[in-house]
């Protein structure tokens, strides 16, 4: 019977390593996307003469992306309440982004007339929504420590 206990211990250790690897991958992917999104936001700001809101809204993504991705793995305690909180925060930030964009609309439309700006702005908006999608998955999926 000692052999079966050893096999279970080995299986449990492999599952823990897999969970750690998944968590590290989620955080790493979140940080990478946060830095890409921040860089695009910096490009859009045009040294203060473009659409500056994305740059400022990209700053918290260094925390929000890894948190949302980690929660979306479903391997964290309080996944559903944390996911719901992130979805709520995303809605508040979306509203604030819209208000700030309207406030700088003259710069926004001038920037959109430049070559490449619509594509960069579209890429930034898409990346901005990715962390919110991951938070939504976490909120819907809930606490699932068995996966």
C-alpha positions, 0 to 999 in steps of 0.5 A, spaced: 500 500 500 505 504 500 506 504 493 499 507 492 500 513 497 507 515 493 503 515 487 498 519 489 503 524 492 506 524 486 500 526 482 498 531 487 505 534 486 504 534 479 498 538 479 501 543 484 506 544 479 501 545 473 497 550 477 504 554 479 506 554 471 499 556 469 499 562 474 506 564 472 504 564 465 497 568 466 501 573 470 507 573 465 502 574 459 498 579 463 504 583 464 506 582 456 500 585 454 500 590 459 506 593 456 504 592 449 498 596 451 502 602 455 506 602 449 501 603 444 498 608 449 504 612 449 504 612 441 497 615 441 499 620 446 503 624 441 508 627 446 501 630 449 499 633 442 494 626 441 489 622 444 492 622 451 487 618 455 489 611 453 496 612 456 494 614 463 488 608 462 494 603 460 498 605 467 493 600 471 494 595 466 500 592 469 496 590 475 489 589 472 491 584 466 495 579 471 489 579 476 484 578 470 488 573 467 490 569 474 482 569 476 480 567 469 484 560 470 479 559 475 484 556 480 484 562 485 480 563 492 474 568 491 474 568 483 467 570 482 467 576 487 474 578 484 471 577 477 465 581 478 469 587 482 474 587 476 468 587 471 465 593 475 471 596 475 472 595 468 465 599 467 467 605 471 474 605 467 470 605 460 465 610 462 471 615 465 475 613 458 469 615 454 468 622 458 476 623 458 476 622 450 470 627 449 474 632 453 479 631 448 475 630 442 479 636 438 485 632 439 482 625 438 479 627 431 486 631 429 490 624 431 485 620 427 486 623 420 494 621 421 497 615 417 496 609 422 493 612 427 486 609 426 490 602 426 494 604 433 487 606 436 483 600 434 489 596 437 489 599 443 481 599 444 482 591 443 487 590 448 484 595 453 478 590 452 482 583 453 483 584 460 475 586 461 473 579 457 478 575 462 475 578 468 468 577 465 470 569 464 472 569 471 466 572 474 461 567 470 466 561 471 466 562 478 470 558 483 473 552 480 479 549 484 478 542 481 480 544 474 
